[in-house]
Amino acid sequence: MVSVIWSVVAASNLDRIHACVAQSDPAASFRLSRGPVDAAPCFGQFPDRGCPADFGHRELVTVPPYGIPSEKAENRFFILGIRHDAQLTDD
C-alpha cells in the first residue's frame, strides 16, 4: 500500500470549486466535494487507477465531472490537482 498525499494545489482546487458551487447550492456543493475526498483513499491500494495523461501522470475521473491528476513515485501517491470539467484545460 502506498501513502496518499494531497498537494496544496489539489486542496486549493477543491476549496475553490466548493466555494463556487456553494454560491448557488450549498447542499450540492457539499455532495460534489465529497467525491474526490472519498475517492482519495482508494489510491493507496490501487495507485495505477485512471487513464494515462500528460507528462507521465495519470488522471482518474471519480464522480463526474471531476478529474484527479496524479503521480505515483515509489511508495507515495500524489494528488496533483482537482479538475472540474467546466474548467478550461489550462486552469
Biopython code that builds the backbone (N, CA, C, O; Angstrom):
import numpy as np
from Bio.PDB.StructureBuilder import StructureBuilder

atoms = [
    (1, "MET", "N", (0.844, -1.179, 0.000)),
    (1, "MET", "CA", (0.000, 0.000, 0.000)),
    (1, "MET", "C", (0.890, 1.244, 0.000)),
    (1, "MET", "O", (1.928, 1.275, 0.661)),
    (2, "VAL", "N", (0.476, 2.260, -0.744)),
    (2, "VAL", "CA", (1.257, 3.493, -0.824)),
    (2, "VAL", "C", (0.566, 4.601, -0.035)),
    (2, "VAL", "O", (-0.640, 4.541, 0.205)),
    (3, "SER", "N", (1.329, 5.601, 0.364)),
    (3, "SER", "CA", (0.783, 6.771, 1.057)),
    (3, "SER", "C", (0.159, 7.710, 0.043)),
    (3, "SER", "O", (0.725, 7.940, -1.025)),
    (4, "VAL", "N", (-1.006, 8.256, 0.372)),
    (4, "VAL", "CA", (-1.690, 9.218, -0.492)),
    (4, "VAL", "C", (-1.433, 10.613, 0.060)),
    (4, "VAL", "O", (-1.718, 10.894, 1.224)),
    (5, "ILE", "N", (-0.891, 11.486, -0.789)),
    (5, "ILE", "CA", (-0.520, 12.839, -0.373)),
    (5, "ILE", "C", (-1.242, 13.851, -1.257)),
    (5, "ILE", "O", (-1.113, 13.830, -2.481)),
    (6, "TRP", "N", (-1.999, 14.731, -0.620)),
    (6, "TRP", "CA", (-2.687, 15.808, -1.339)),
    (6, "TRP", "C", (-1.728, 16.983, -1.479)),
    (6, "TRP", "O", (-1.123, 17.412, -0.495)),
    (7, "SER", "N", (-1.585, 17.503, -2.686)),
    (7, "SER", "CA", (-0.780, 18.711, -2.873)),
    (7, "SER", "C", (-1.582, 19.925, -2.392)),
    (7, "SER", "O", (-2.807, 19.875, -2.278)),
    (8, "VAL", "N", (-0.870, 20.997, -2.116)),
    (8, "VAL", "CA", (-1.524, 22.248, -1.739)),
    (8, "VAL", "C", (-2.434, 22.715, -2.876)),
    (8, "VAL", "O", (-3.517, 23.247, -2.633)),
    (9, "VAL", "N", (-1.992, 22.515, -4.101)),
    (9, "VAL", "CA", (-2.783, 22.911, -5.267)),
    (9, "VAL", "C", (-4.091, 22.124, -5.314)),
    (9, "VAL", "O", (-5.148, 22.703, -5.566)),
    (10, "ALA", "N", (-4.033, 20.812, -5.074)),
    (10, "ALA", "CA", (-5.239, 19.985, -5.107)),
    (10, "ALA", "C", (-6.242, 20.435, -4.051)),
    (10, "ALA", "O", (-7.433, 20.558, -4.334)),
    (11, "ALA", "N", (-5.765, 20.679, -2.844)),
    (11, "ALA", "CA", (-6.657, 21.132, -1.770)),
    (11, "ALA", "C", (-7.264, 22.486, -2.118)),
    (11, "ALA", "O", (-8.449, 22.719, -1.879)),
    (12, "SER", "N", (-6.457, 23.375, -2.681)),
    (12, "SER", "CA", (-6.944, 24.692, -3.082)),
    (12, "SER", "C", (-7.973, 24.578, -4.202)),
    (12, "SER", "O", (-8.989, 25.273, -4.186)),
    (13, "ASN", "N", (-7.713, 23.698, -5.181)),
    (13, "ASN", "CA", (-8.666, 23.484, -6.274)),
    (13, "ASN", "C", (-10.022, 23.049, -5.729)),
    (13, "ASN", "O", (-11.061, 23.577, -6.125)),
    (14, "LEU", "N", (-9.998, 22.082, -4.819)),
    (14, "LEU", "CA", (-11.252, 21.573, -4.262)),
    (14, "LEU", "C", (-11.983, 22.657, -3.471)),
    (14, "LEU", "O", (-13.205, 22.777, -3.565)),
    (15, "ASP", "N", (-11.247, 23.438, -2.699)),
    (15, "ASP", "CA", (-11.864, 24.537, -1.947)),
    (15, "ASP", "C", (-12.509, 25.558, -2.886)),
    (15, "ASP", "O", (-13.612, 26.040, -2.625)),
    (16, "ARG", "N", (-11.821, 25.882, -3.973)),
    (16, "ARG", "CA", (-12.329, 26.872, -4.916)),
    (16, "ARG", "C", (-13.593, 26.371, -5.623)),
    (16, "ARG", "O", (-14.547, 27.128, -5.798)),
    (17, "ILE", "N", (-13.600, 25.098, -6.028)),
    (17, "ILE", "CA", (-14.772, 24.516, -6.680)),
    (17, "ILE", "C", (-15.949, 24.491, -5.705)),
    (17, "ILE", "O", (-17.073, 24.843, -6.061)),
    (18, "HIS", "N", (-15.670, 24.067, -4.470)),
    (18, "HIS", "CA", (-16.704, 24.004, -3.439)),
    (18, "HIS", "C", (-17.321, 25.390, -3.223)),
    (18, "HIS", "O", (-18.544, 25.519, -3.173)),
    (19, "ALA", "N", (-16.500, 26.408, -3.099)),
    (19, "ALA", "CA", (-16.989, 27.774, -2.868)),
    (19, "ALA", "C", (-17.821, 28.278, -4.042)),
    (19, "ALA", "O", (-18.828, 28.959, -3.846)),
    (20, "CYS", "N", (-17.408, 27.950, -5.245)),
    (20, "CYS", "CA", (-18.128, 28.400, -6.437)),
    (20, "CYS", "C", (-19.531, 27.784, -6.486)),
    (20, "CYS", "O", (-20.514, 28.491, -6.707)),
    (21, "VAL", "N", (-19.620, 26.485, -6.283)),
    (21, "VAL", "CA", (-20.919, 25.807, -6.322)),
    (21, "VAL", "C", (-21.787, 26.237, -5.142)),
    (21, "VAL", "O", (-23.003, 26.365, -5.284)),
    (22, "ALA", "N", (-21.169, 26.463, -3.972)),
    (22, "ALA", "CA", (-21.913, 26.833, -2.766)),
    (22, "ALA", "C", (-22.655, 28.153, -2.922)),
    (22, "ALA", "O", (-23.648, 28.390, -2.234)),
    (23, "GLN", "N", (-22.187, 29.006, -3.812)),
    (23, "GLN", "CA", (-22.861, 30.285, -4.026)),
    (23, "GLN", "C", (-24.303, 30.081, -4.499)),
    (23, "GLN", "O", (-25.193, 30.859, -4.152)),
    (24, "SER", "N", (-24.526, 29.033, -5.291)),
    (24, "SER", "CA", (-25.871, 28.806, -5.810)),
    (24, "SER", "C", (-26.589, 27.636, -5.140)),
    (24, "SER", "O", (-27.820, 27.608, -5.105)),
    (25, "ASP", "N", (-25.825, 26.656, -4.601)),
    (25, "ASP", "CA", (-26.461, 25.489, -3.989)),
    (25, "ASP", "C", (-25.529, 24.866, -2.951)),
    (25, "ASP", "O", (-24.755, 23.967, -3.280)),
    (26, "PRO", "N", (-25.593, 25.330, -1.710)),
    (26, "PRO", "CA", (-24.687, 24.825, -0.669)),
    (26, "PRO", "C", (-24.753, 23.310, -0.462)),
    (26, "PRO", "O", (-23.721, 22.670, -0.260)),
    (27, "ALA", "N", (-25.940, 22.738, -0.509)),
    (27, "ALA", "CA", (-26.063, 21.285, -0.302)),
    (27, "ALA", "C", (-25.382, 20.512, -1.432)),
    (27, "ALA", "O", (-24.690, 19.525, -1.186)),
    (28, "ALA", "N", (-25.582, 20.964, -2.661)),
    (28, "ALA", "CA", (-24.934, 20.308, -3.798)),
    (28, "ALA", "C", (-23.424, 20.451, -3.713)),
    (28, "ALA", "O", (-22.689, 19.529, -4.065)),
    (29, "SER", "N", (-22.965, 21.590, -3.252)),
    (29, "SER", "CA", (-21.538, 21.825, -3.121)),
    (29, "SER", "C", (-20.899, 20.796, -2.183)),
    (29, "SER", "O", (-19.831, 20.259, -2.477)),
    (30, "PHE", "N", (-21.554, 20.531, -1.066)),
    (30, "PHE", "CA", (-21.030, 19.544, -0.122)),
    (30, "PHE", "C", (-21.014, 18.154, -0.756)),
    (30, "PHE", "O", (-20.021, 17.434, -0.651)),
    (31, "ARG", "N", (-22.115, 17.776, -1.417)),
    (31, "ARG", "CA", (-22.182, 16.445, -2.049)),
    (31, "ARG", "C", (-21.102, 16.295, -3.119)),
    (31, "ARG", "O", (-20.426, 15.269, -3.186)),
    (32, "LEU", "N", (-20.945, 17.318, -3.952)),
    (32, "LEU", "CA", (-19.969, 17.241, -5.036)),
    (32, "LEU", "C", (-18.533, 17.183, -4.513)),
    (32, "LEU", "O", (-17.706, 16.445, -5.048)),
    (33, "SER", "N", (-18.241, 17.947, -3.487)),
    (33, "SER", "CA", (-16.865, 17.974, -2.989)),
    (33, "SER", "C", (-16.497, 16.676, -2.268)),
    (33, "SER", "O", (-15.313, 16.398, -2.084)),
    (34, "ARG", "N", (-17.474, 15.888, -1.862)),
    (34, "ARG", "CA", (-17.185, 14.611, -1.201)),
    (34, "ARG", "C", (-16.610, 13.589, -2.188)),
    (34, "ARG", "O", (-15.853, 12.708, -1.780)),
    (35, "GLY", "N", (-16.951, 13.688, -3.461)),
    (35, "GLY", "CA", (-16.497, 12.697, -4.442)),
    (35, "GLY", "C", (-14.989, 12.513, -4.466)),
    (35, "GLY", "O", (-14.510, 11.399, -4.253)),
    (36, "PRO", "N", (-14.227, 13.568, -4.717)),
    (36, "PRO", "CA", (-12.772, 13.423, -4.730)),
    (36, "PRO", "C", (-12.196, 13.033, -3.366)),
    (36, "PRO", "O", (-11.230, 12.275, -3.292)),
    (37, "VAL", "N", (-12.787, 13.549, -2.296)),
    (37, "VAL", "CA", (-12.288, 13.227, -0.953)),
    (37, "VAL", "C", (-12.508, 11.741, -0.662)),
    (37, "VAL", "O", (-11.618, 11.068, -0.140)),
    (38, "ASP", "N", (-13.686, 11.237, -0.998)),
    (38, "ASP", "CA", (-13.984, 9.827, -0.754)),
    (38, "ASP", "C", (-13.170, 8.900, -1.648)),
    (38, "ASP", "O", (-12.872, 7.772, -1.255)),
    (39, "ALA", "N", (-12.805, 9.357, -2.846)),
    (39, "ALA", "CA", (-12.039, 8.518, -3.777)),
    (39, "ALA", "C", (-10.561, 8.447, -3.430)),
    (39, "ALA", "O", (-9.891, 7.481, -3.795)),
    (40, "ALA", "N", (-10.040, 9.446, -2.736)),
    (40, "ALA", "CA", (-8.592, 9.524, -2.477)),
    (40, "ALA", "C", (-8.000, 8.293, -1.796)),
    (40, "ALA", "O", (-6.937, 7.840, -2.222)),
    (41, "PRO", "N", (-8.624, 7.726, -0.767)),
    (41, "PRO", "CA", (-8.007, 6.573, -0.110)),
    (41, "PRO", "C", (-7.823, 5.350, -1.018)),
    (41, "PRO", "O", (-6.940, 4.529, -0.772)),
    (42, "CYS", "N", (-8.641, 5.224, -2.056)),
    (42, "CYS", "CA", (-8.512, 4.067, -2.951)),
    (42, "CYS", "C", (-7.169, 4.059, -3.676)),
    (42, "CYS", "O", (-6.695, 3.004, -4.097)),
    (43, "PHE", "N", (-6.556, 5.235, -3.820)),
    (43, "PHE", "CA", (-5.263, 5.294, -4.496)),
    (43, "PHE", "C", (-4.176, 4.580, -3.698)),
    (43, "PHE", "O", (-3.186, 4.119, -4.267)),
    (44, "GLY", "N", (-4.357, 4.489, -2.398)),
    (44, "GLY", "CA", (-3.385, 3.772, -1.580)),
    (44, "GLY", "C", (-3.309, 2.305, -1.955)),
    (44, "GLY", "O", (-2.232, 1.710, -1.928)),
    (45, "GLN", "N", (-4.446, 1.717, -2.305)),
    (45, "GLN", "CA", (-4.488, 0.308, -2.697)),
    (45, "GLN", "C", (-4.324, 0.118, -4.194)),
    (45, "GLN", "O", (-3.762, -0.885, -4.634)),
    (46, "PHE", "N", (-4.804, 1.063, -4.975)),
    (46, "PHE", "CA", (-4.786, 0.940, -6.432)),
    (46, "PHE", "C", (-4.167, 2.186, -7.064)),
    (46, "PHE", "O", (-4.877, 2.965, -7.699)),
    (47, "PRO", "N", (-2.871, 2.387, -6.905)),
    (47, "PRO", "CA", (-2.231, 3.629, -7.377)),
    (47, "PRO", "C", (-2.160, 3.773, -8.896)),
    (47, "PRO", "O", (-1.829, 4.849, -9.394)),
    (48, "ASP", "N", (-2.465, 2.713, -9.639)),
    (48, "ASP", "CA", (-2.410, 2.803, -11.093)),
    (48, "ASP", "C", (-3.782, 3.026, -11.719)),
    (48, "ASP", "O", (-3.943, 2.878, -12.931)),
    (49, "ARG", "N", (-4.763, 3.377, -10.908)),
    (49, "ARG", "CA", (-6.100, 3.665, -11.430)),
    (49, "ARG", "C", (-6.055, 4.898, -12.313)),
    (49, "ARG", "O", (-5.190, 5.761, -12.163)),
    (50, "GLY", "N", (-6.990, 4.962, -13.223)),
    (50, "GLY", "CA", (-7.099, 6.128, -14.088)),
    (50, "GLY", "C", (-6.460, 5.908, -15.442)),
    (50, "GLY", "O", (-5.929, 4.837, -15.737)),
    (51, "CYS", "N", (-6.523, 6.928, -16.245)),
    (51, "CYS", "CA", (-6.003, 6.890, -17.613)),
    (51, "CYS", "C", (-4.687, 7.640, -17.701)),
    (51, "CYS", "O", (-4.461, 8.592, -16.954)),
    (52, "PRO", "N", (-3.812, 7.216, -18.613)),
    (52, "PRO", "CA", (-2.580, 7.983, -18.821)),
    (52, "PRO", "C", (-2.905, 9.415, -19.236)),
    (52, "PRO", "O", (-3.846, 9.658, -19.992)),
    (53, "ALA", "N", (-2.115, 10.353, -18.733)),
    (53, "ALA", "CA", (-2.307, 11.772, -19.047)),
    (53, "ALA", "C", (-0.952, 12.368, -19.412)),
    (53, "ALA", "O", (0.034, 11.643, -19.551)),
    (54, "ASP", "N", (-0.906, 13.665, -19.564)),
    (54, "ASP", "CA", (0.328, 14.359, -19.943)),
    (54, "ASP", "C", (1.438, 14.180, -18.908)),
    (54, "ASP", "O", (1.171, 13.955, -17.727)),
    (55, "PHE", "N", (2.656, 14.280, -19.357)),
    (55, "PHE", "CA", (3.853, 14.312, -18.517)),
    (55, "PHE", "C", (4.026, 13.067, -17.645)),
    (55, "PHE", "O", (4.625, 13.147, -16.572)),
    (56, "GLY", "N", (3.514, 11.927, -18.089)),
    (56, "GLY", "CA", (3.655, 10.689, -17.322)),
    (56, "GLY", "C", (2.718, 10.592, -16.139)),
    (56, "GLY", "O", (2.825, 9.657, -15.345)),
    (57, "HIS", "N", (1.805, 11.534, -16.003)),
    (57, "HIS", "CA", (0.827, 11.497, -14.918)),
    (57, "HIS", "C", (-0.338, 10.608, -15.316)),
    (57, "HIS", "O", (-0.405, 10.123, -16.445)),
    (58, "ARG", "N", (-1.238, 10.401, -14.398)),
    (58, "ARG", "CA", (-2.478, 9.692, -14.662)),
    (58, "ARG", "C", (-3.624, 10.609, -14.254)),
    (58, "ARG", "O", (-3.423, 11.561, -13.500)),
    (59, "GLU", "N", (-4.820, 10.325, -14.751)),
    (59, "GLU", "CA", (-5.985, 11.100, -14.330)),
    (59, "GLU", "C", (-7.154, 10.152, -14.161)),
    (59, "GLU", "O", (-7.473, 9.357, -15.044)),
    (60, "LEU", "N", (-7.780, 10.259, -13.008)),
    (60, "LEU", "CA", (-8.958, 9.461, -12.714)),
    (60, "LEU", "C", (-10.172, 10.370, -12.696)),
    (60, "LEU", "O", (-10.174, 11.401, -12.023)),
    (61, "VAL", "N", (-11.196, 9.991, -13.430)),
    (61, "VAL", "CA", (-12.469, 10.702, -13.341)),
    (61, "VAL", "C", (-13.254, 9.954, -12.279)),
    (61, "VAL", "O", (-13.689, 8.823, -12.495)),
    (62, "THR", "N", (-13.432, 10.592, -11.136)),
    (62, "THR", "CA", (-14.051, 9.930, -9.988)),
    (62, "THR", "C", (-15.557, 9.996, -10.105)),
    (62, "THR", "O", (-16.198, 9.097, -10.649)),
    (63, "VAL", "N", (-16.087, 11.035, -9.603)),
    (63, "VAL", "CA", (-17.506, 11.293, -9.718)),
    (63, "VAL", "C", (-17.610, 12.386, -10.760)),
    (63, "VAL", "O", (-17.276, 13.540, -10.493)),
    (64, "PRO", "N", (-18.076, 12.022, -11.963)),
    (64, "PRO", "CA", (-18.160, 13.077, -12.950)),
    (64, "PRO", "C", (-18.872, 14.271, -12.351)),
    (64, "PRO", "O", (-19.914, 14.108, -11.716)),
    (65, "PRO", "N", (-18.358, 15.421, -12.527)),
    (65, "PRO", "CA", (-17.455, 15.922, -13.548)),
    (65, "PRO", "C", (-16.024, 16.162, -13.077)),
    (65, "PRO", "O", (-15.342, 17.015, -13.646)),
    (66, "TYR", "N", (-15.542, 15.449, -12.066)),
    (66, "TYR", "CA", (-14.205, 15.708, -11.530)),
    (66, "TYR", "C", (-13.146, 14.808, -12.136)),
    (66, "TYR", "O", (-13.377, 13.621, -12.363)),
    (67, "GLY", "N", (-11.976, 15.388, -12.395)),
    (67, "GLY", "CA", (-10.799, 14.636, -12.773)),
    (67, "GLY", "C", (-9.729, 14.874, -11.724)),
    (67, "GLY", "O", (-9.585, 15.981, -11.205)),
    (68, "ILE", "N", (-8.982, 13.828, -11.419)),
    (68, "ILE", "CA", (-7.920, 13.945, -10.420)),
    (68, "ILE", "C", (-6.591, 13.602, -11.083)),
    (68, "ILE", "O", (-6.274, 12.423, -11.240)),
    (69, "PRO", "N", (-5.799, 14.615, -11.480)),
    (69, "PRO", "CA", (-4.469, 14.346, -11.998)),
    (69, "PRO", "C", (-3.577, 13.854, -10.856)),
    (69, "PRO", "O", (-3.633, 14.376, -9.742)),
    (70, "SER", "N", (-2.766, 12.858, -11.144)),
    (70, "SER", "CA", (-1.975, 12.249, -10.086)),
    (70, "SER", "C", (-0.632, 11.747, -10.610)),
    (70, "SER", "O", (-0.389, 11.671, -11.814)),
    (71, "GLU", "N", (0.214, 11.415, -9.665)),
    (71, "GLU", "CA", (1.541, 10.885, -9.993)),
    (71, "GLU", "C", (1.953, 9.917, -8.893)),
    (71, "GLU", "O", (1.777, 10.192, -7.706)),
    (72, "LYS", "N", (2.503, 8.782, -9.306)),
    (72, "LYS", "CA", (3.000, 7.793, -8.350)),
    (72, "LYS", "C", (4.520, 7.849, -8.350)),
    (72, "LYS", "O", (5.151, 7.872, -9.407)),
    (73, "ALA", "N", (5.099, 7.872, -7.162)),
    (73, "ALA", "CA", (6.554, 7.867, -7.023)),
    (73, "ALA", "C", (6.907, 6.932, -5.873)),
    (73, "ALA", "O", (6.629, 7.227, -4.711)),
    (74, "GLU", "N", (7.523, 5.800, -6.210)),
    (74, "GLU", "CA", (7.908, 4.785, -5.228)),
    (74, "GLU", "C", (6.708, 4.402, -4.362)),
    (74, "GLU", "O", (5.729, 3.870, -4.884)),
    (75, "ASN", "N", (6.756, 4.653, -3.078)),
    (75, "ASN", "CA", (5.663, 4.229, -2.194)),
    (75, "ASN", "C", (4.738, 5.393, -1.824)),
    (75, "ASN", "O", (4.078, 5.369, -0.786)),
    (76, "ARG", "N", (4.702, 6.413, -2.693)),
    (76, "ARG", "CA", (3.841, 7.574, -2.448)),
    (76, "ARG", "C", (2.991, 7.861, -3.683)),
    (76, "ARG", "O", (3.421, 7.652, -4.818)),
    (77, "PHE", "N", (1.797, 8.335, -3.439)),
    (77, "PHE", "CA", (0.871, 8.694, -4.498)),
    (77, "PHE", "C", (0.474, 10.143, -4.270)),
    (77, "PHE", "O", (-0.045, 10.489, -3.209)),
    (78, "PHE", "N", (0.715, 10.986, -5.256)),
    (78, "PHE", "CA", (0.458, 12.415, -5.128)),
    (78, "PHE", "C", (-0.786, 12.820, -5.910)),
    (78, "PHE", "O", (-0.879, 12.571, -7.112)),
    (79, "ILE", "N", (-1.734, 13.440, -5.228)),
    (79, "ILE", "CA", (-2.878, 14.044, -5.894)),
    (79, "ILE", "C", (-2.425, 15.452, -6.251)),
    (79, "ILE", "O", (-2.208, 16.291, -5.376)),
    (80, "LEU", "N", (-2.287, 15.697, -7.548)),
    (80, "LEU", "CA", (-1.696, 16.951, -8.024)),
    (80, "LEU", "C", (-2.704, 18.077, -8.161)),
    (80, "LEU", "O", (-2.329, 19.248, -8.112)),
    (81, "GLY", "N", (-3.962, 17.746, -8.331)),
    (81, "GLY", "CA", (-4.986, 18.766, -8.506)),
    (81, "GLY", "C", (-6.357, 18.129, -8.554)),
    (81, "GLY", "O", (-6.490, 16.905, -8.561)),
    (82, "ILE", "N", (-7.354, 18.953, -8.587)),
    (82, "ILE", "CA", (-8.735, 18.524, -8.791)),
    (82, "ILE", "C", (-9.262, 19.399, -9.914)),
    (82, "ILE", "O", (-9.205, 20.627, -9.844)),
    (83, "ARG", "N", (-9.772, 18.754, -10.946)),
    (83, "ARG", "CA", (-10.248, 19.496, -12.109)),
    (83, "ARG", "C", (-11.734, 19.216, -12.300)),
    (83, "ARG", "O", (-12.158, 18.061, -12.297)),
    (84, "HIS", "N", (-12.514, 20.261, -12.465)),
    (84, "HIS", "CA", (-13.930, 20.152, -12.786)),
    (84, "HIS", "C", (-14.042, 20.304, -14.300)),
    (84, "HIS", "O", (-13.390, 21.172, -14.880)),
    (85, "ASP", "N", (-14.858, 19.478, -14.945)),
    (85, "ASP", "CA", (-14.962, 19.527, -16.404)),
    (85, "ASP", "C", (-15.378, 20.883, -16.954)),
    (85, "ASP", "O", (-15.113, 21.182, -18.119)),
    (86, "ALA", "N", (-16.027, 21.709, -16.135)),
    (86, "ALA", "CA", (-16.443, 23.036, -16.610)),
    (86, "ALA", "C", (-15.267, 24.003, -16.697)),
    (86, "ALA", "O", (-15.396, 25.078, -17.282)),
    (87, "GLN", "N", (-14.116, 23.634, -16.120)),
    (87, "GLN", "CA", (-12.943, 24.494, -16.161)),
    (87, "GLN", "C", (-12.219, 24.350, -17.485)),
    (87, "GLN", "O", (-12.311, 23.315, -18.146)),
    (88, "LEU", "N", (-11.507, 25.378, -17.865)),
    (88, "LEU", "CA", (-10.646, 25.288, -19.036)),
    (88, "LEU", "C", (-9.510, 24.326, -18.729)),
    (88, "LEU", "O", (-9.116, 24.198, -17.570)),
    (89, "THR", "N", (-8.976, 23.652, -19.729)),
    (89, "THR", "CA", (-7.945, 22.658, -19.501)),
    (89, "THR", "C", (-6.655, 23.246, -18.953)),
    (89, "THR", "O", (-5.919, 22.537, -18.266)),
    (90, "ASP", "N", (-6.348, 24.503, -19.224)),
    (90, "ASP", "CA", (-5.107, 25.085, -18.712)),
    (90, "ASP", "C", (-5.317, 25.816, -17.399)),
    (90, "ASP", "O", (-4.421, 26.534, -16.953)),
    (91, "ASP", "N", (-6.479, 25.656, -16.761)),
    (91, "ASP", "CA", (-6.787, 26.311, -15.489)),
    (91, "ASP", "C", (-6.176, 25.554, -14.331)),
    (91, "ASP", "O", (-6.331, 25.960, -13.178)),
]
sb = StructureBuilder()
sb.init_structure("model")
sb.init_model(0)
sb.init_chain("A")
sb.init_seg("    ")
for serial, (resi, resn, name, xyz) in enumerate(atoms, 1):
    if name == "N":
        sb.init_residue(resn, " ", resi, " ")
    sb.init_atom(name, np.array(xyz, "f"), 0.0, 1.0, " ", f" {name:<3s}", serial, name[0])
structure = sb.get_structure()
